[in-house]
Amino acid sequence: LKLLQWLRGLRGGYVAPIKFGFFNHSGVTVRGMAAEGDMKPGETVLRVPRKWILLPQDIDWSKYKFTSKTGSRPAPQMDTLLALRLLEAQSQKEFRHFTKVLPTREEYRQFHPLMASNEEMAMYKGLPVVQQVLAKRKEKRDEWVRSGLKHWHDFDTLWYAFIATISRSYGVTTNGYWTAATVPGSDMGNTDTPEEALINTAWGYEDGCQCFYLNTTRAVAAGEEMLQSYQISSKKDNQFMAYMFGFTLPGNPKKVKQLDEKT
């Protein structure tokens, strides 16, 4: 409720009559958003001004002294910069209603492969998704040392922020520049299959208003969950869905490569 109140109070923002709640997807209860009243096709569900969108380029570059600005350390990749922006937002009072509702480390440990323990990794080390997780963990730990971020955050804190952003971010184009973005409120939206029957919203970024928007794509009945496509930037199979978002999609049309007999 406080998150919705905060979103509705943002200058230049807009939130339709929606509610956040719990929904069942494949036998699992997850948080999401639903319409409180009937909505027509093309209606705005929410609009979030640029000021309140977390973008990697908004971190305090002077603080970290990365090479790509004026400092002496090599800049981390975009996904790490977005994780840093989230850590900054967690210390900023104006973002408290958003950061307080993010999944905790303990919650991620219950379902997300990126938060699996070393023992769990060893048990399933033959699986490609586990190899993907191990490679990413090593990459981010090396980057944490190389960029000097180890002087600012312990690795577990940065790793949590990386998971919290990679699993909730959008790919948007702002002023001709593609970037990853974390959008408060809209990031509560879930997905499902088959997309052509169930997806009822579409999102984007508009340079004119400098804002992120989520609109309905068809009529949505009161109480119906507002669902988004997670396949916009690329078609993702269930191995990638598990790695990035922590779940798989029943009936995903993008098929996973079958394991060989040895694996």
SULBEL-V484945 format. One record per pair of residues at least 12 apart in sequence whose C-alpha atoms are under 6 Angstrom apart, sorted by the first residue. I is the first residue (numbers start at 1). J is the second residue. Records with the same first field share a line. If there is no record, write none. Layout:
I->J  J
This chain:
3->97
13->47  48  49
14->46  47
15->45  46
16->45
17->36
18->34  35  36
19->33  34
20->32  33
32->188  189  190
33->189  225  226
34->223  224  225  226
35->222  223  224
36->222  223
37->222
38->220  221  222
39->219  220
40->219
41->216  217  218  219
42->215  216  217
43->215  216
44->215
45->214  215
46->213  214
47->212  213
48->211  212
49->211
50->210  211
53->183
54->181  182
55->82  181
56->81  82
59->85
73->147
74->147
83->161  162
112->246
114->133
126->263
129->239
167->244  245
168->187
169->181  182
189->227
190->227
191->227  228  229
199->227  228
200->216  217  218  227
201->215  216  217  228
202->214  215
237->254  255  256
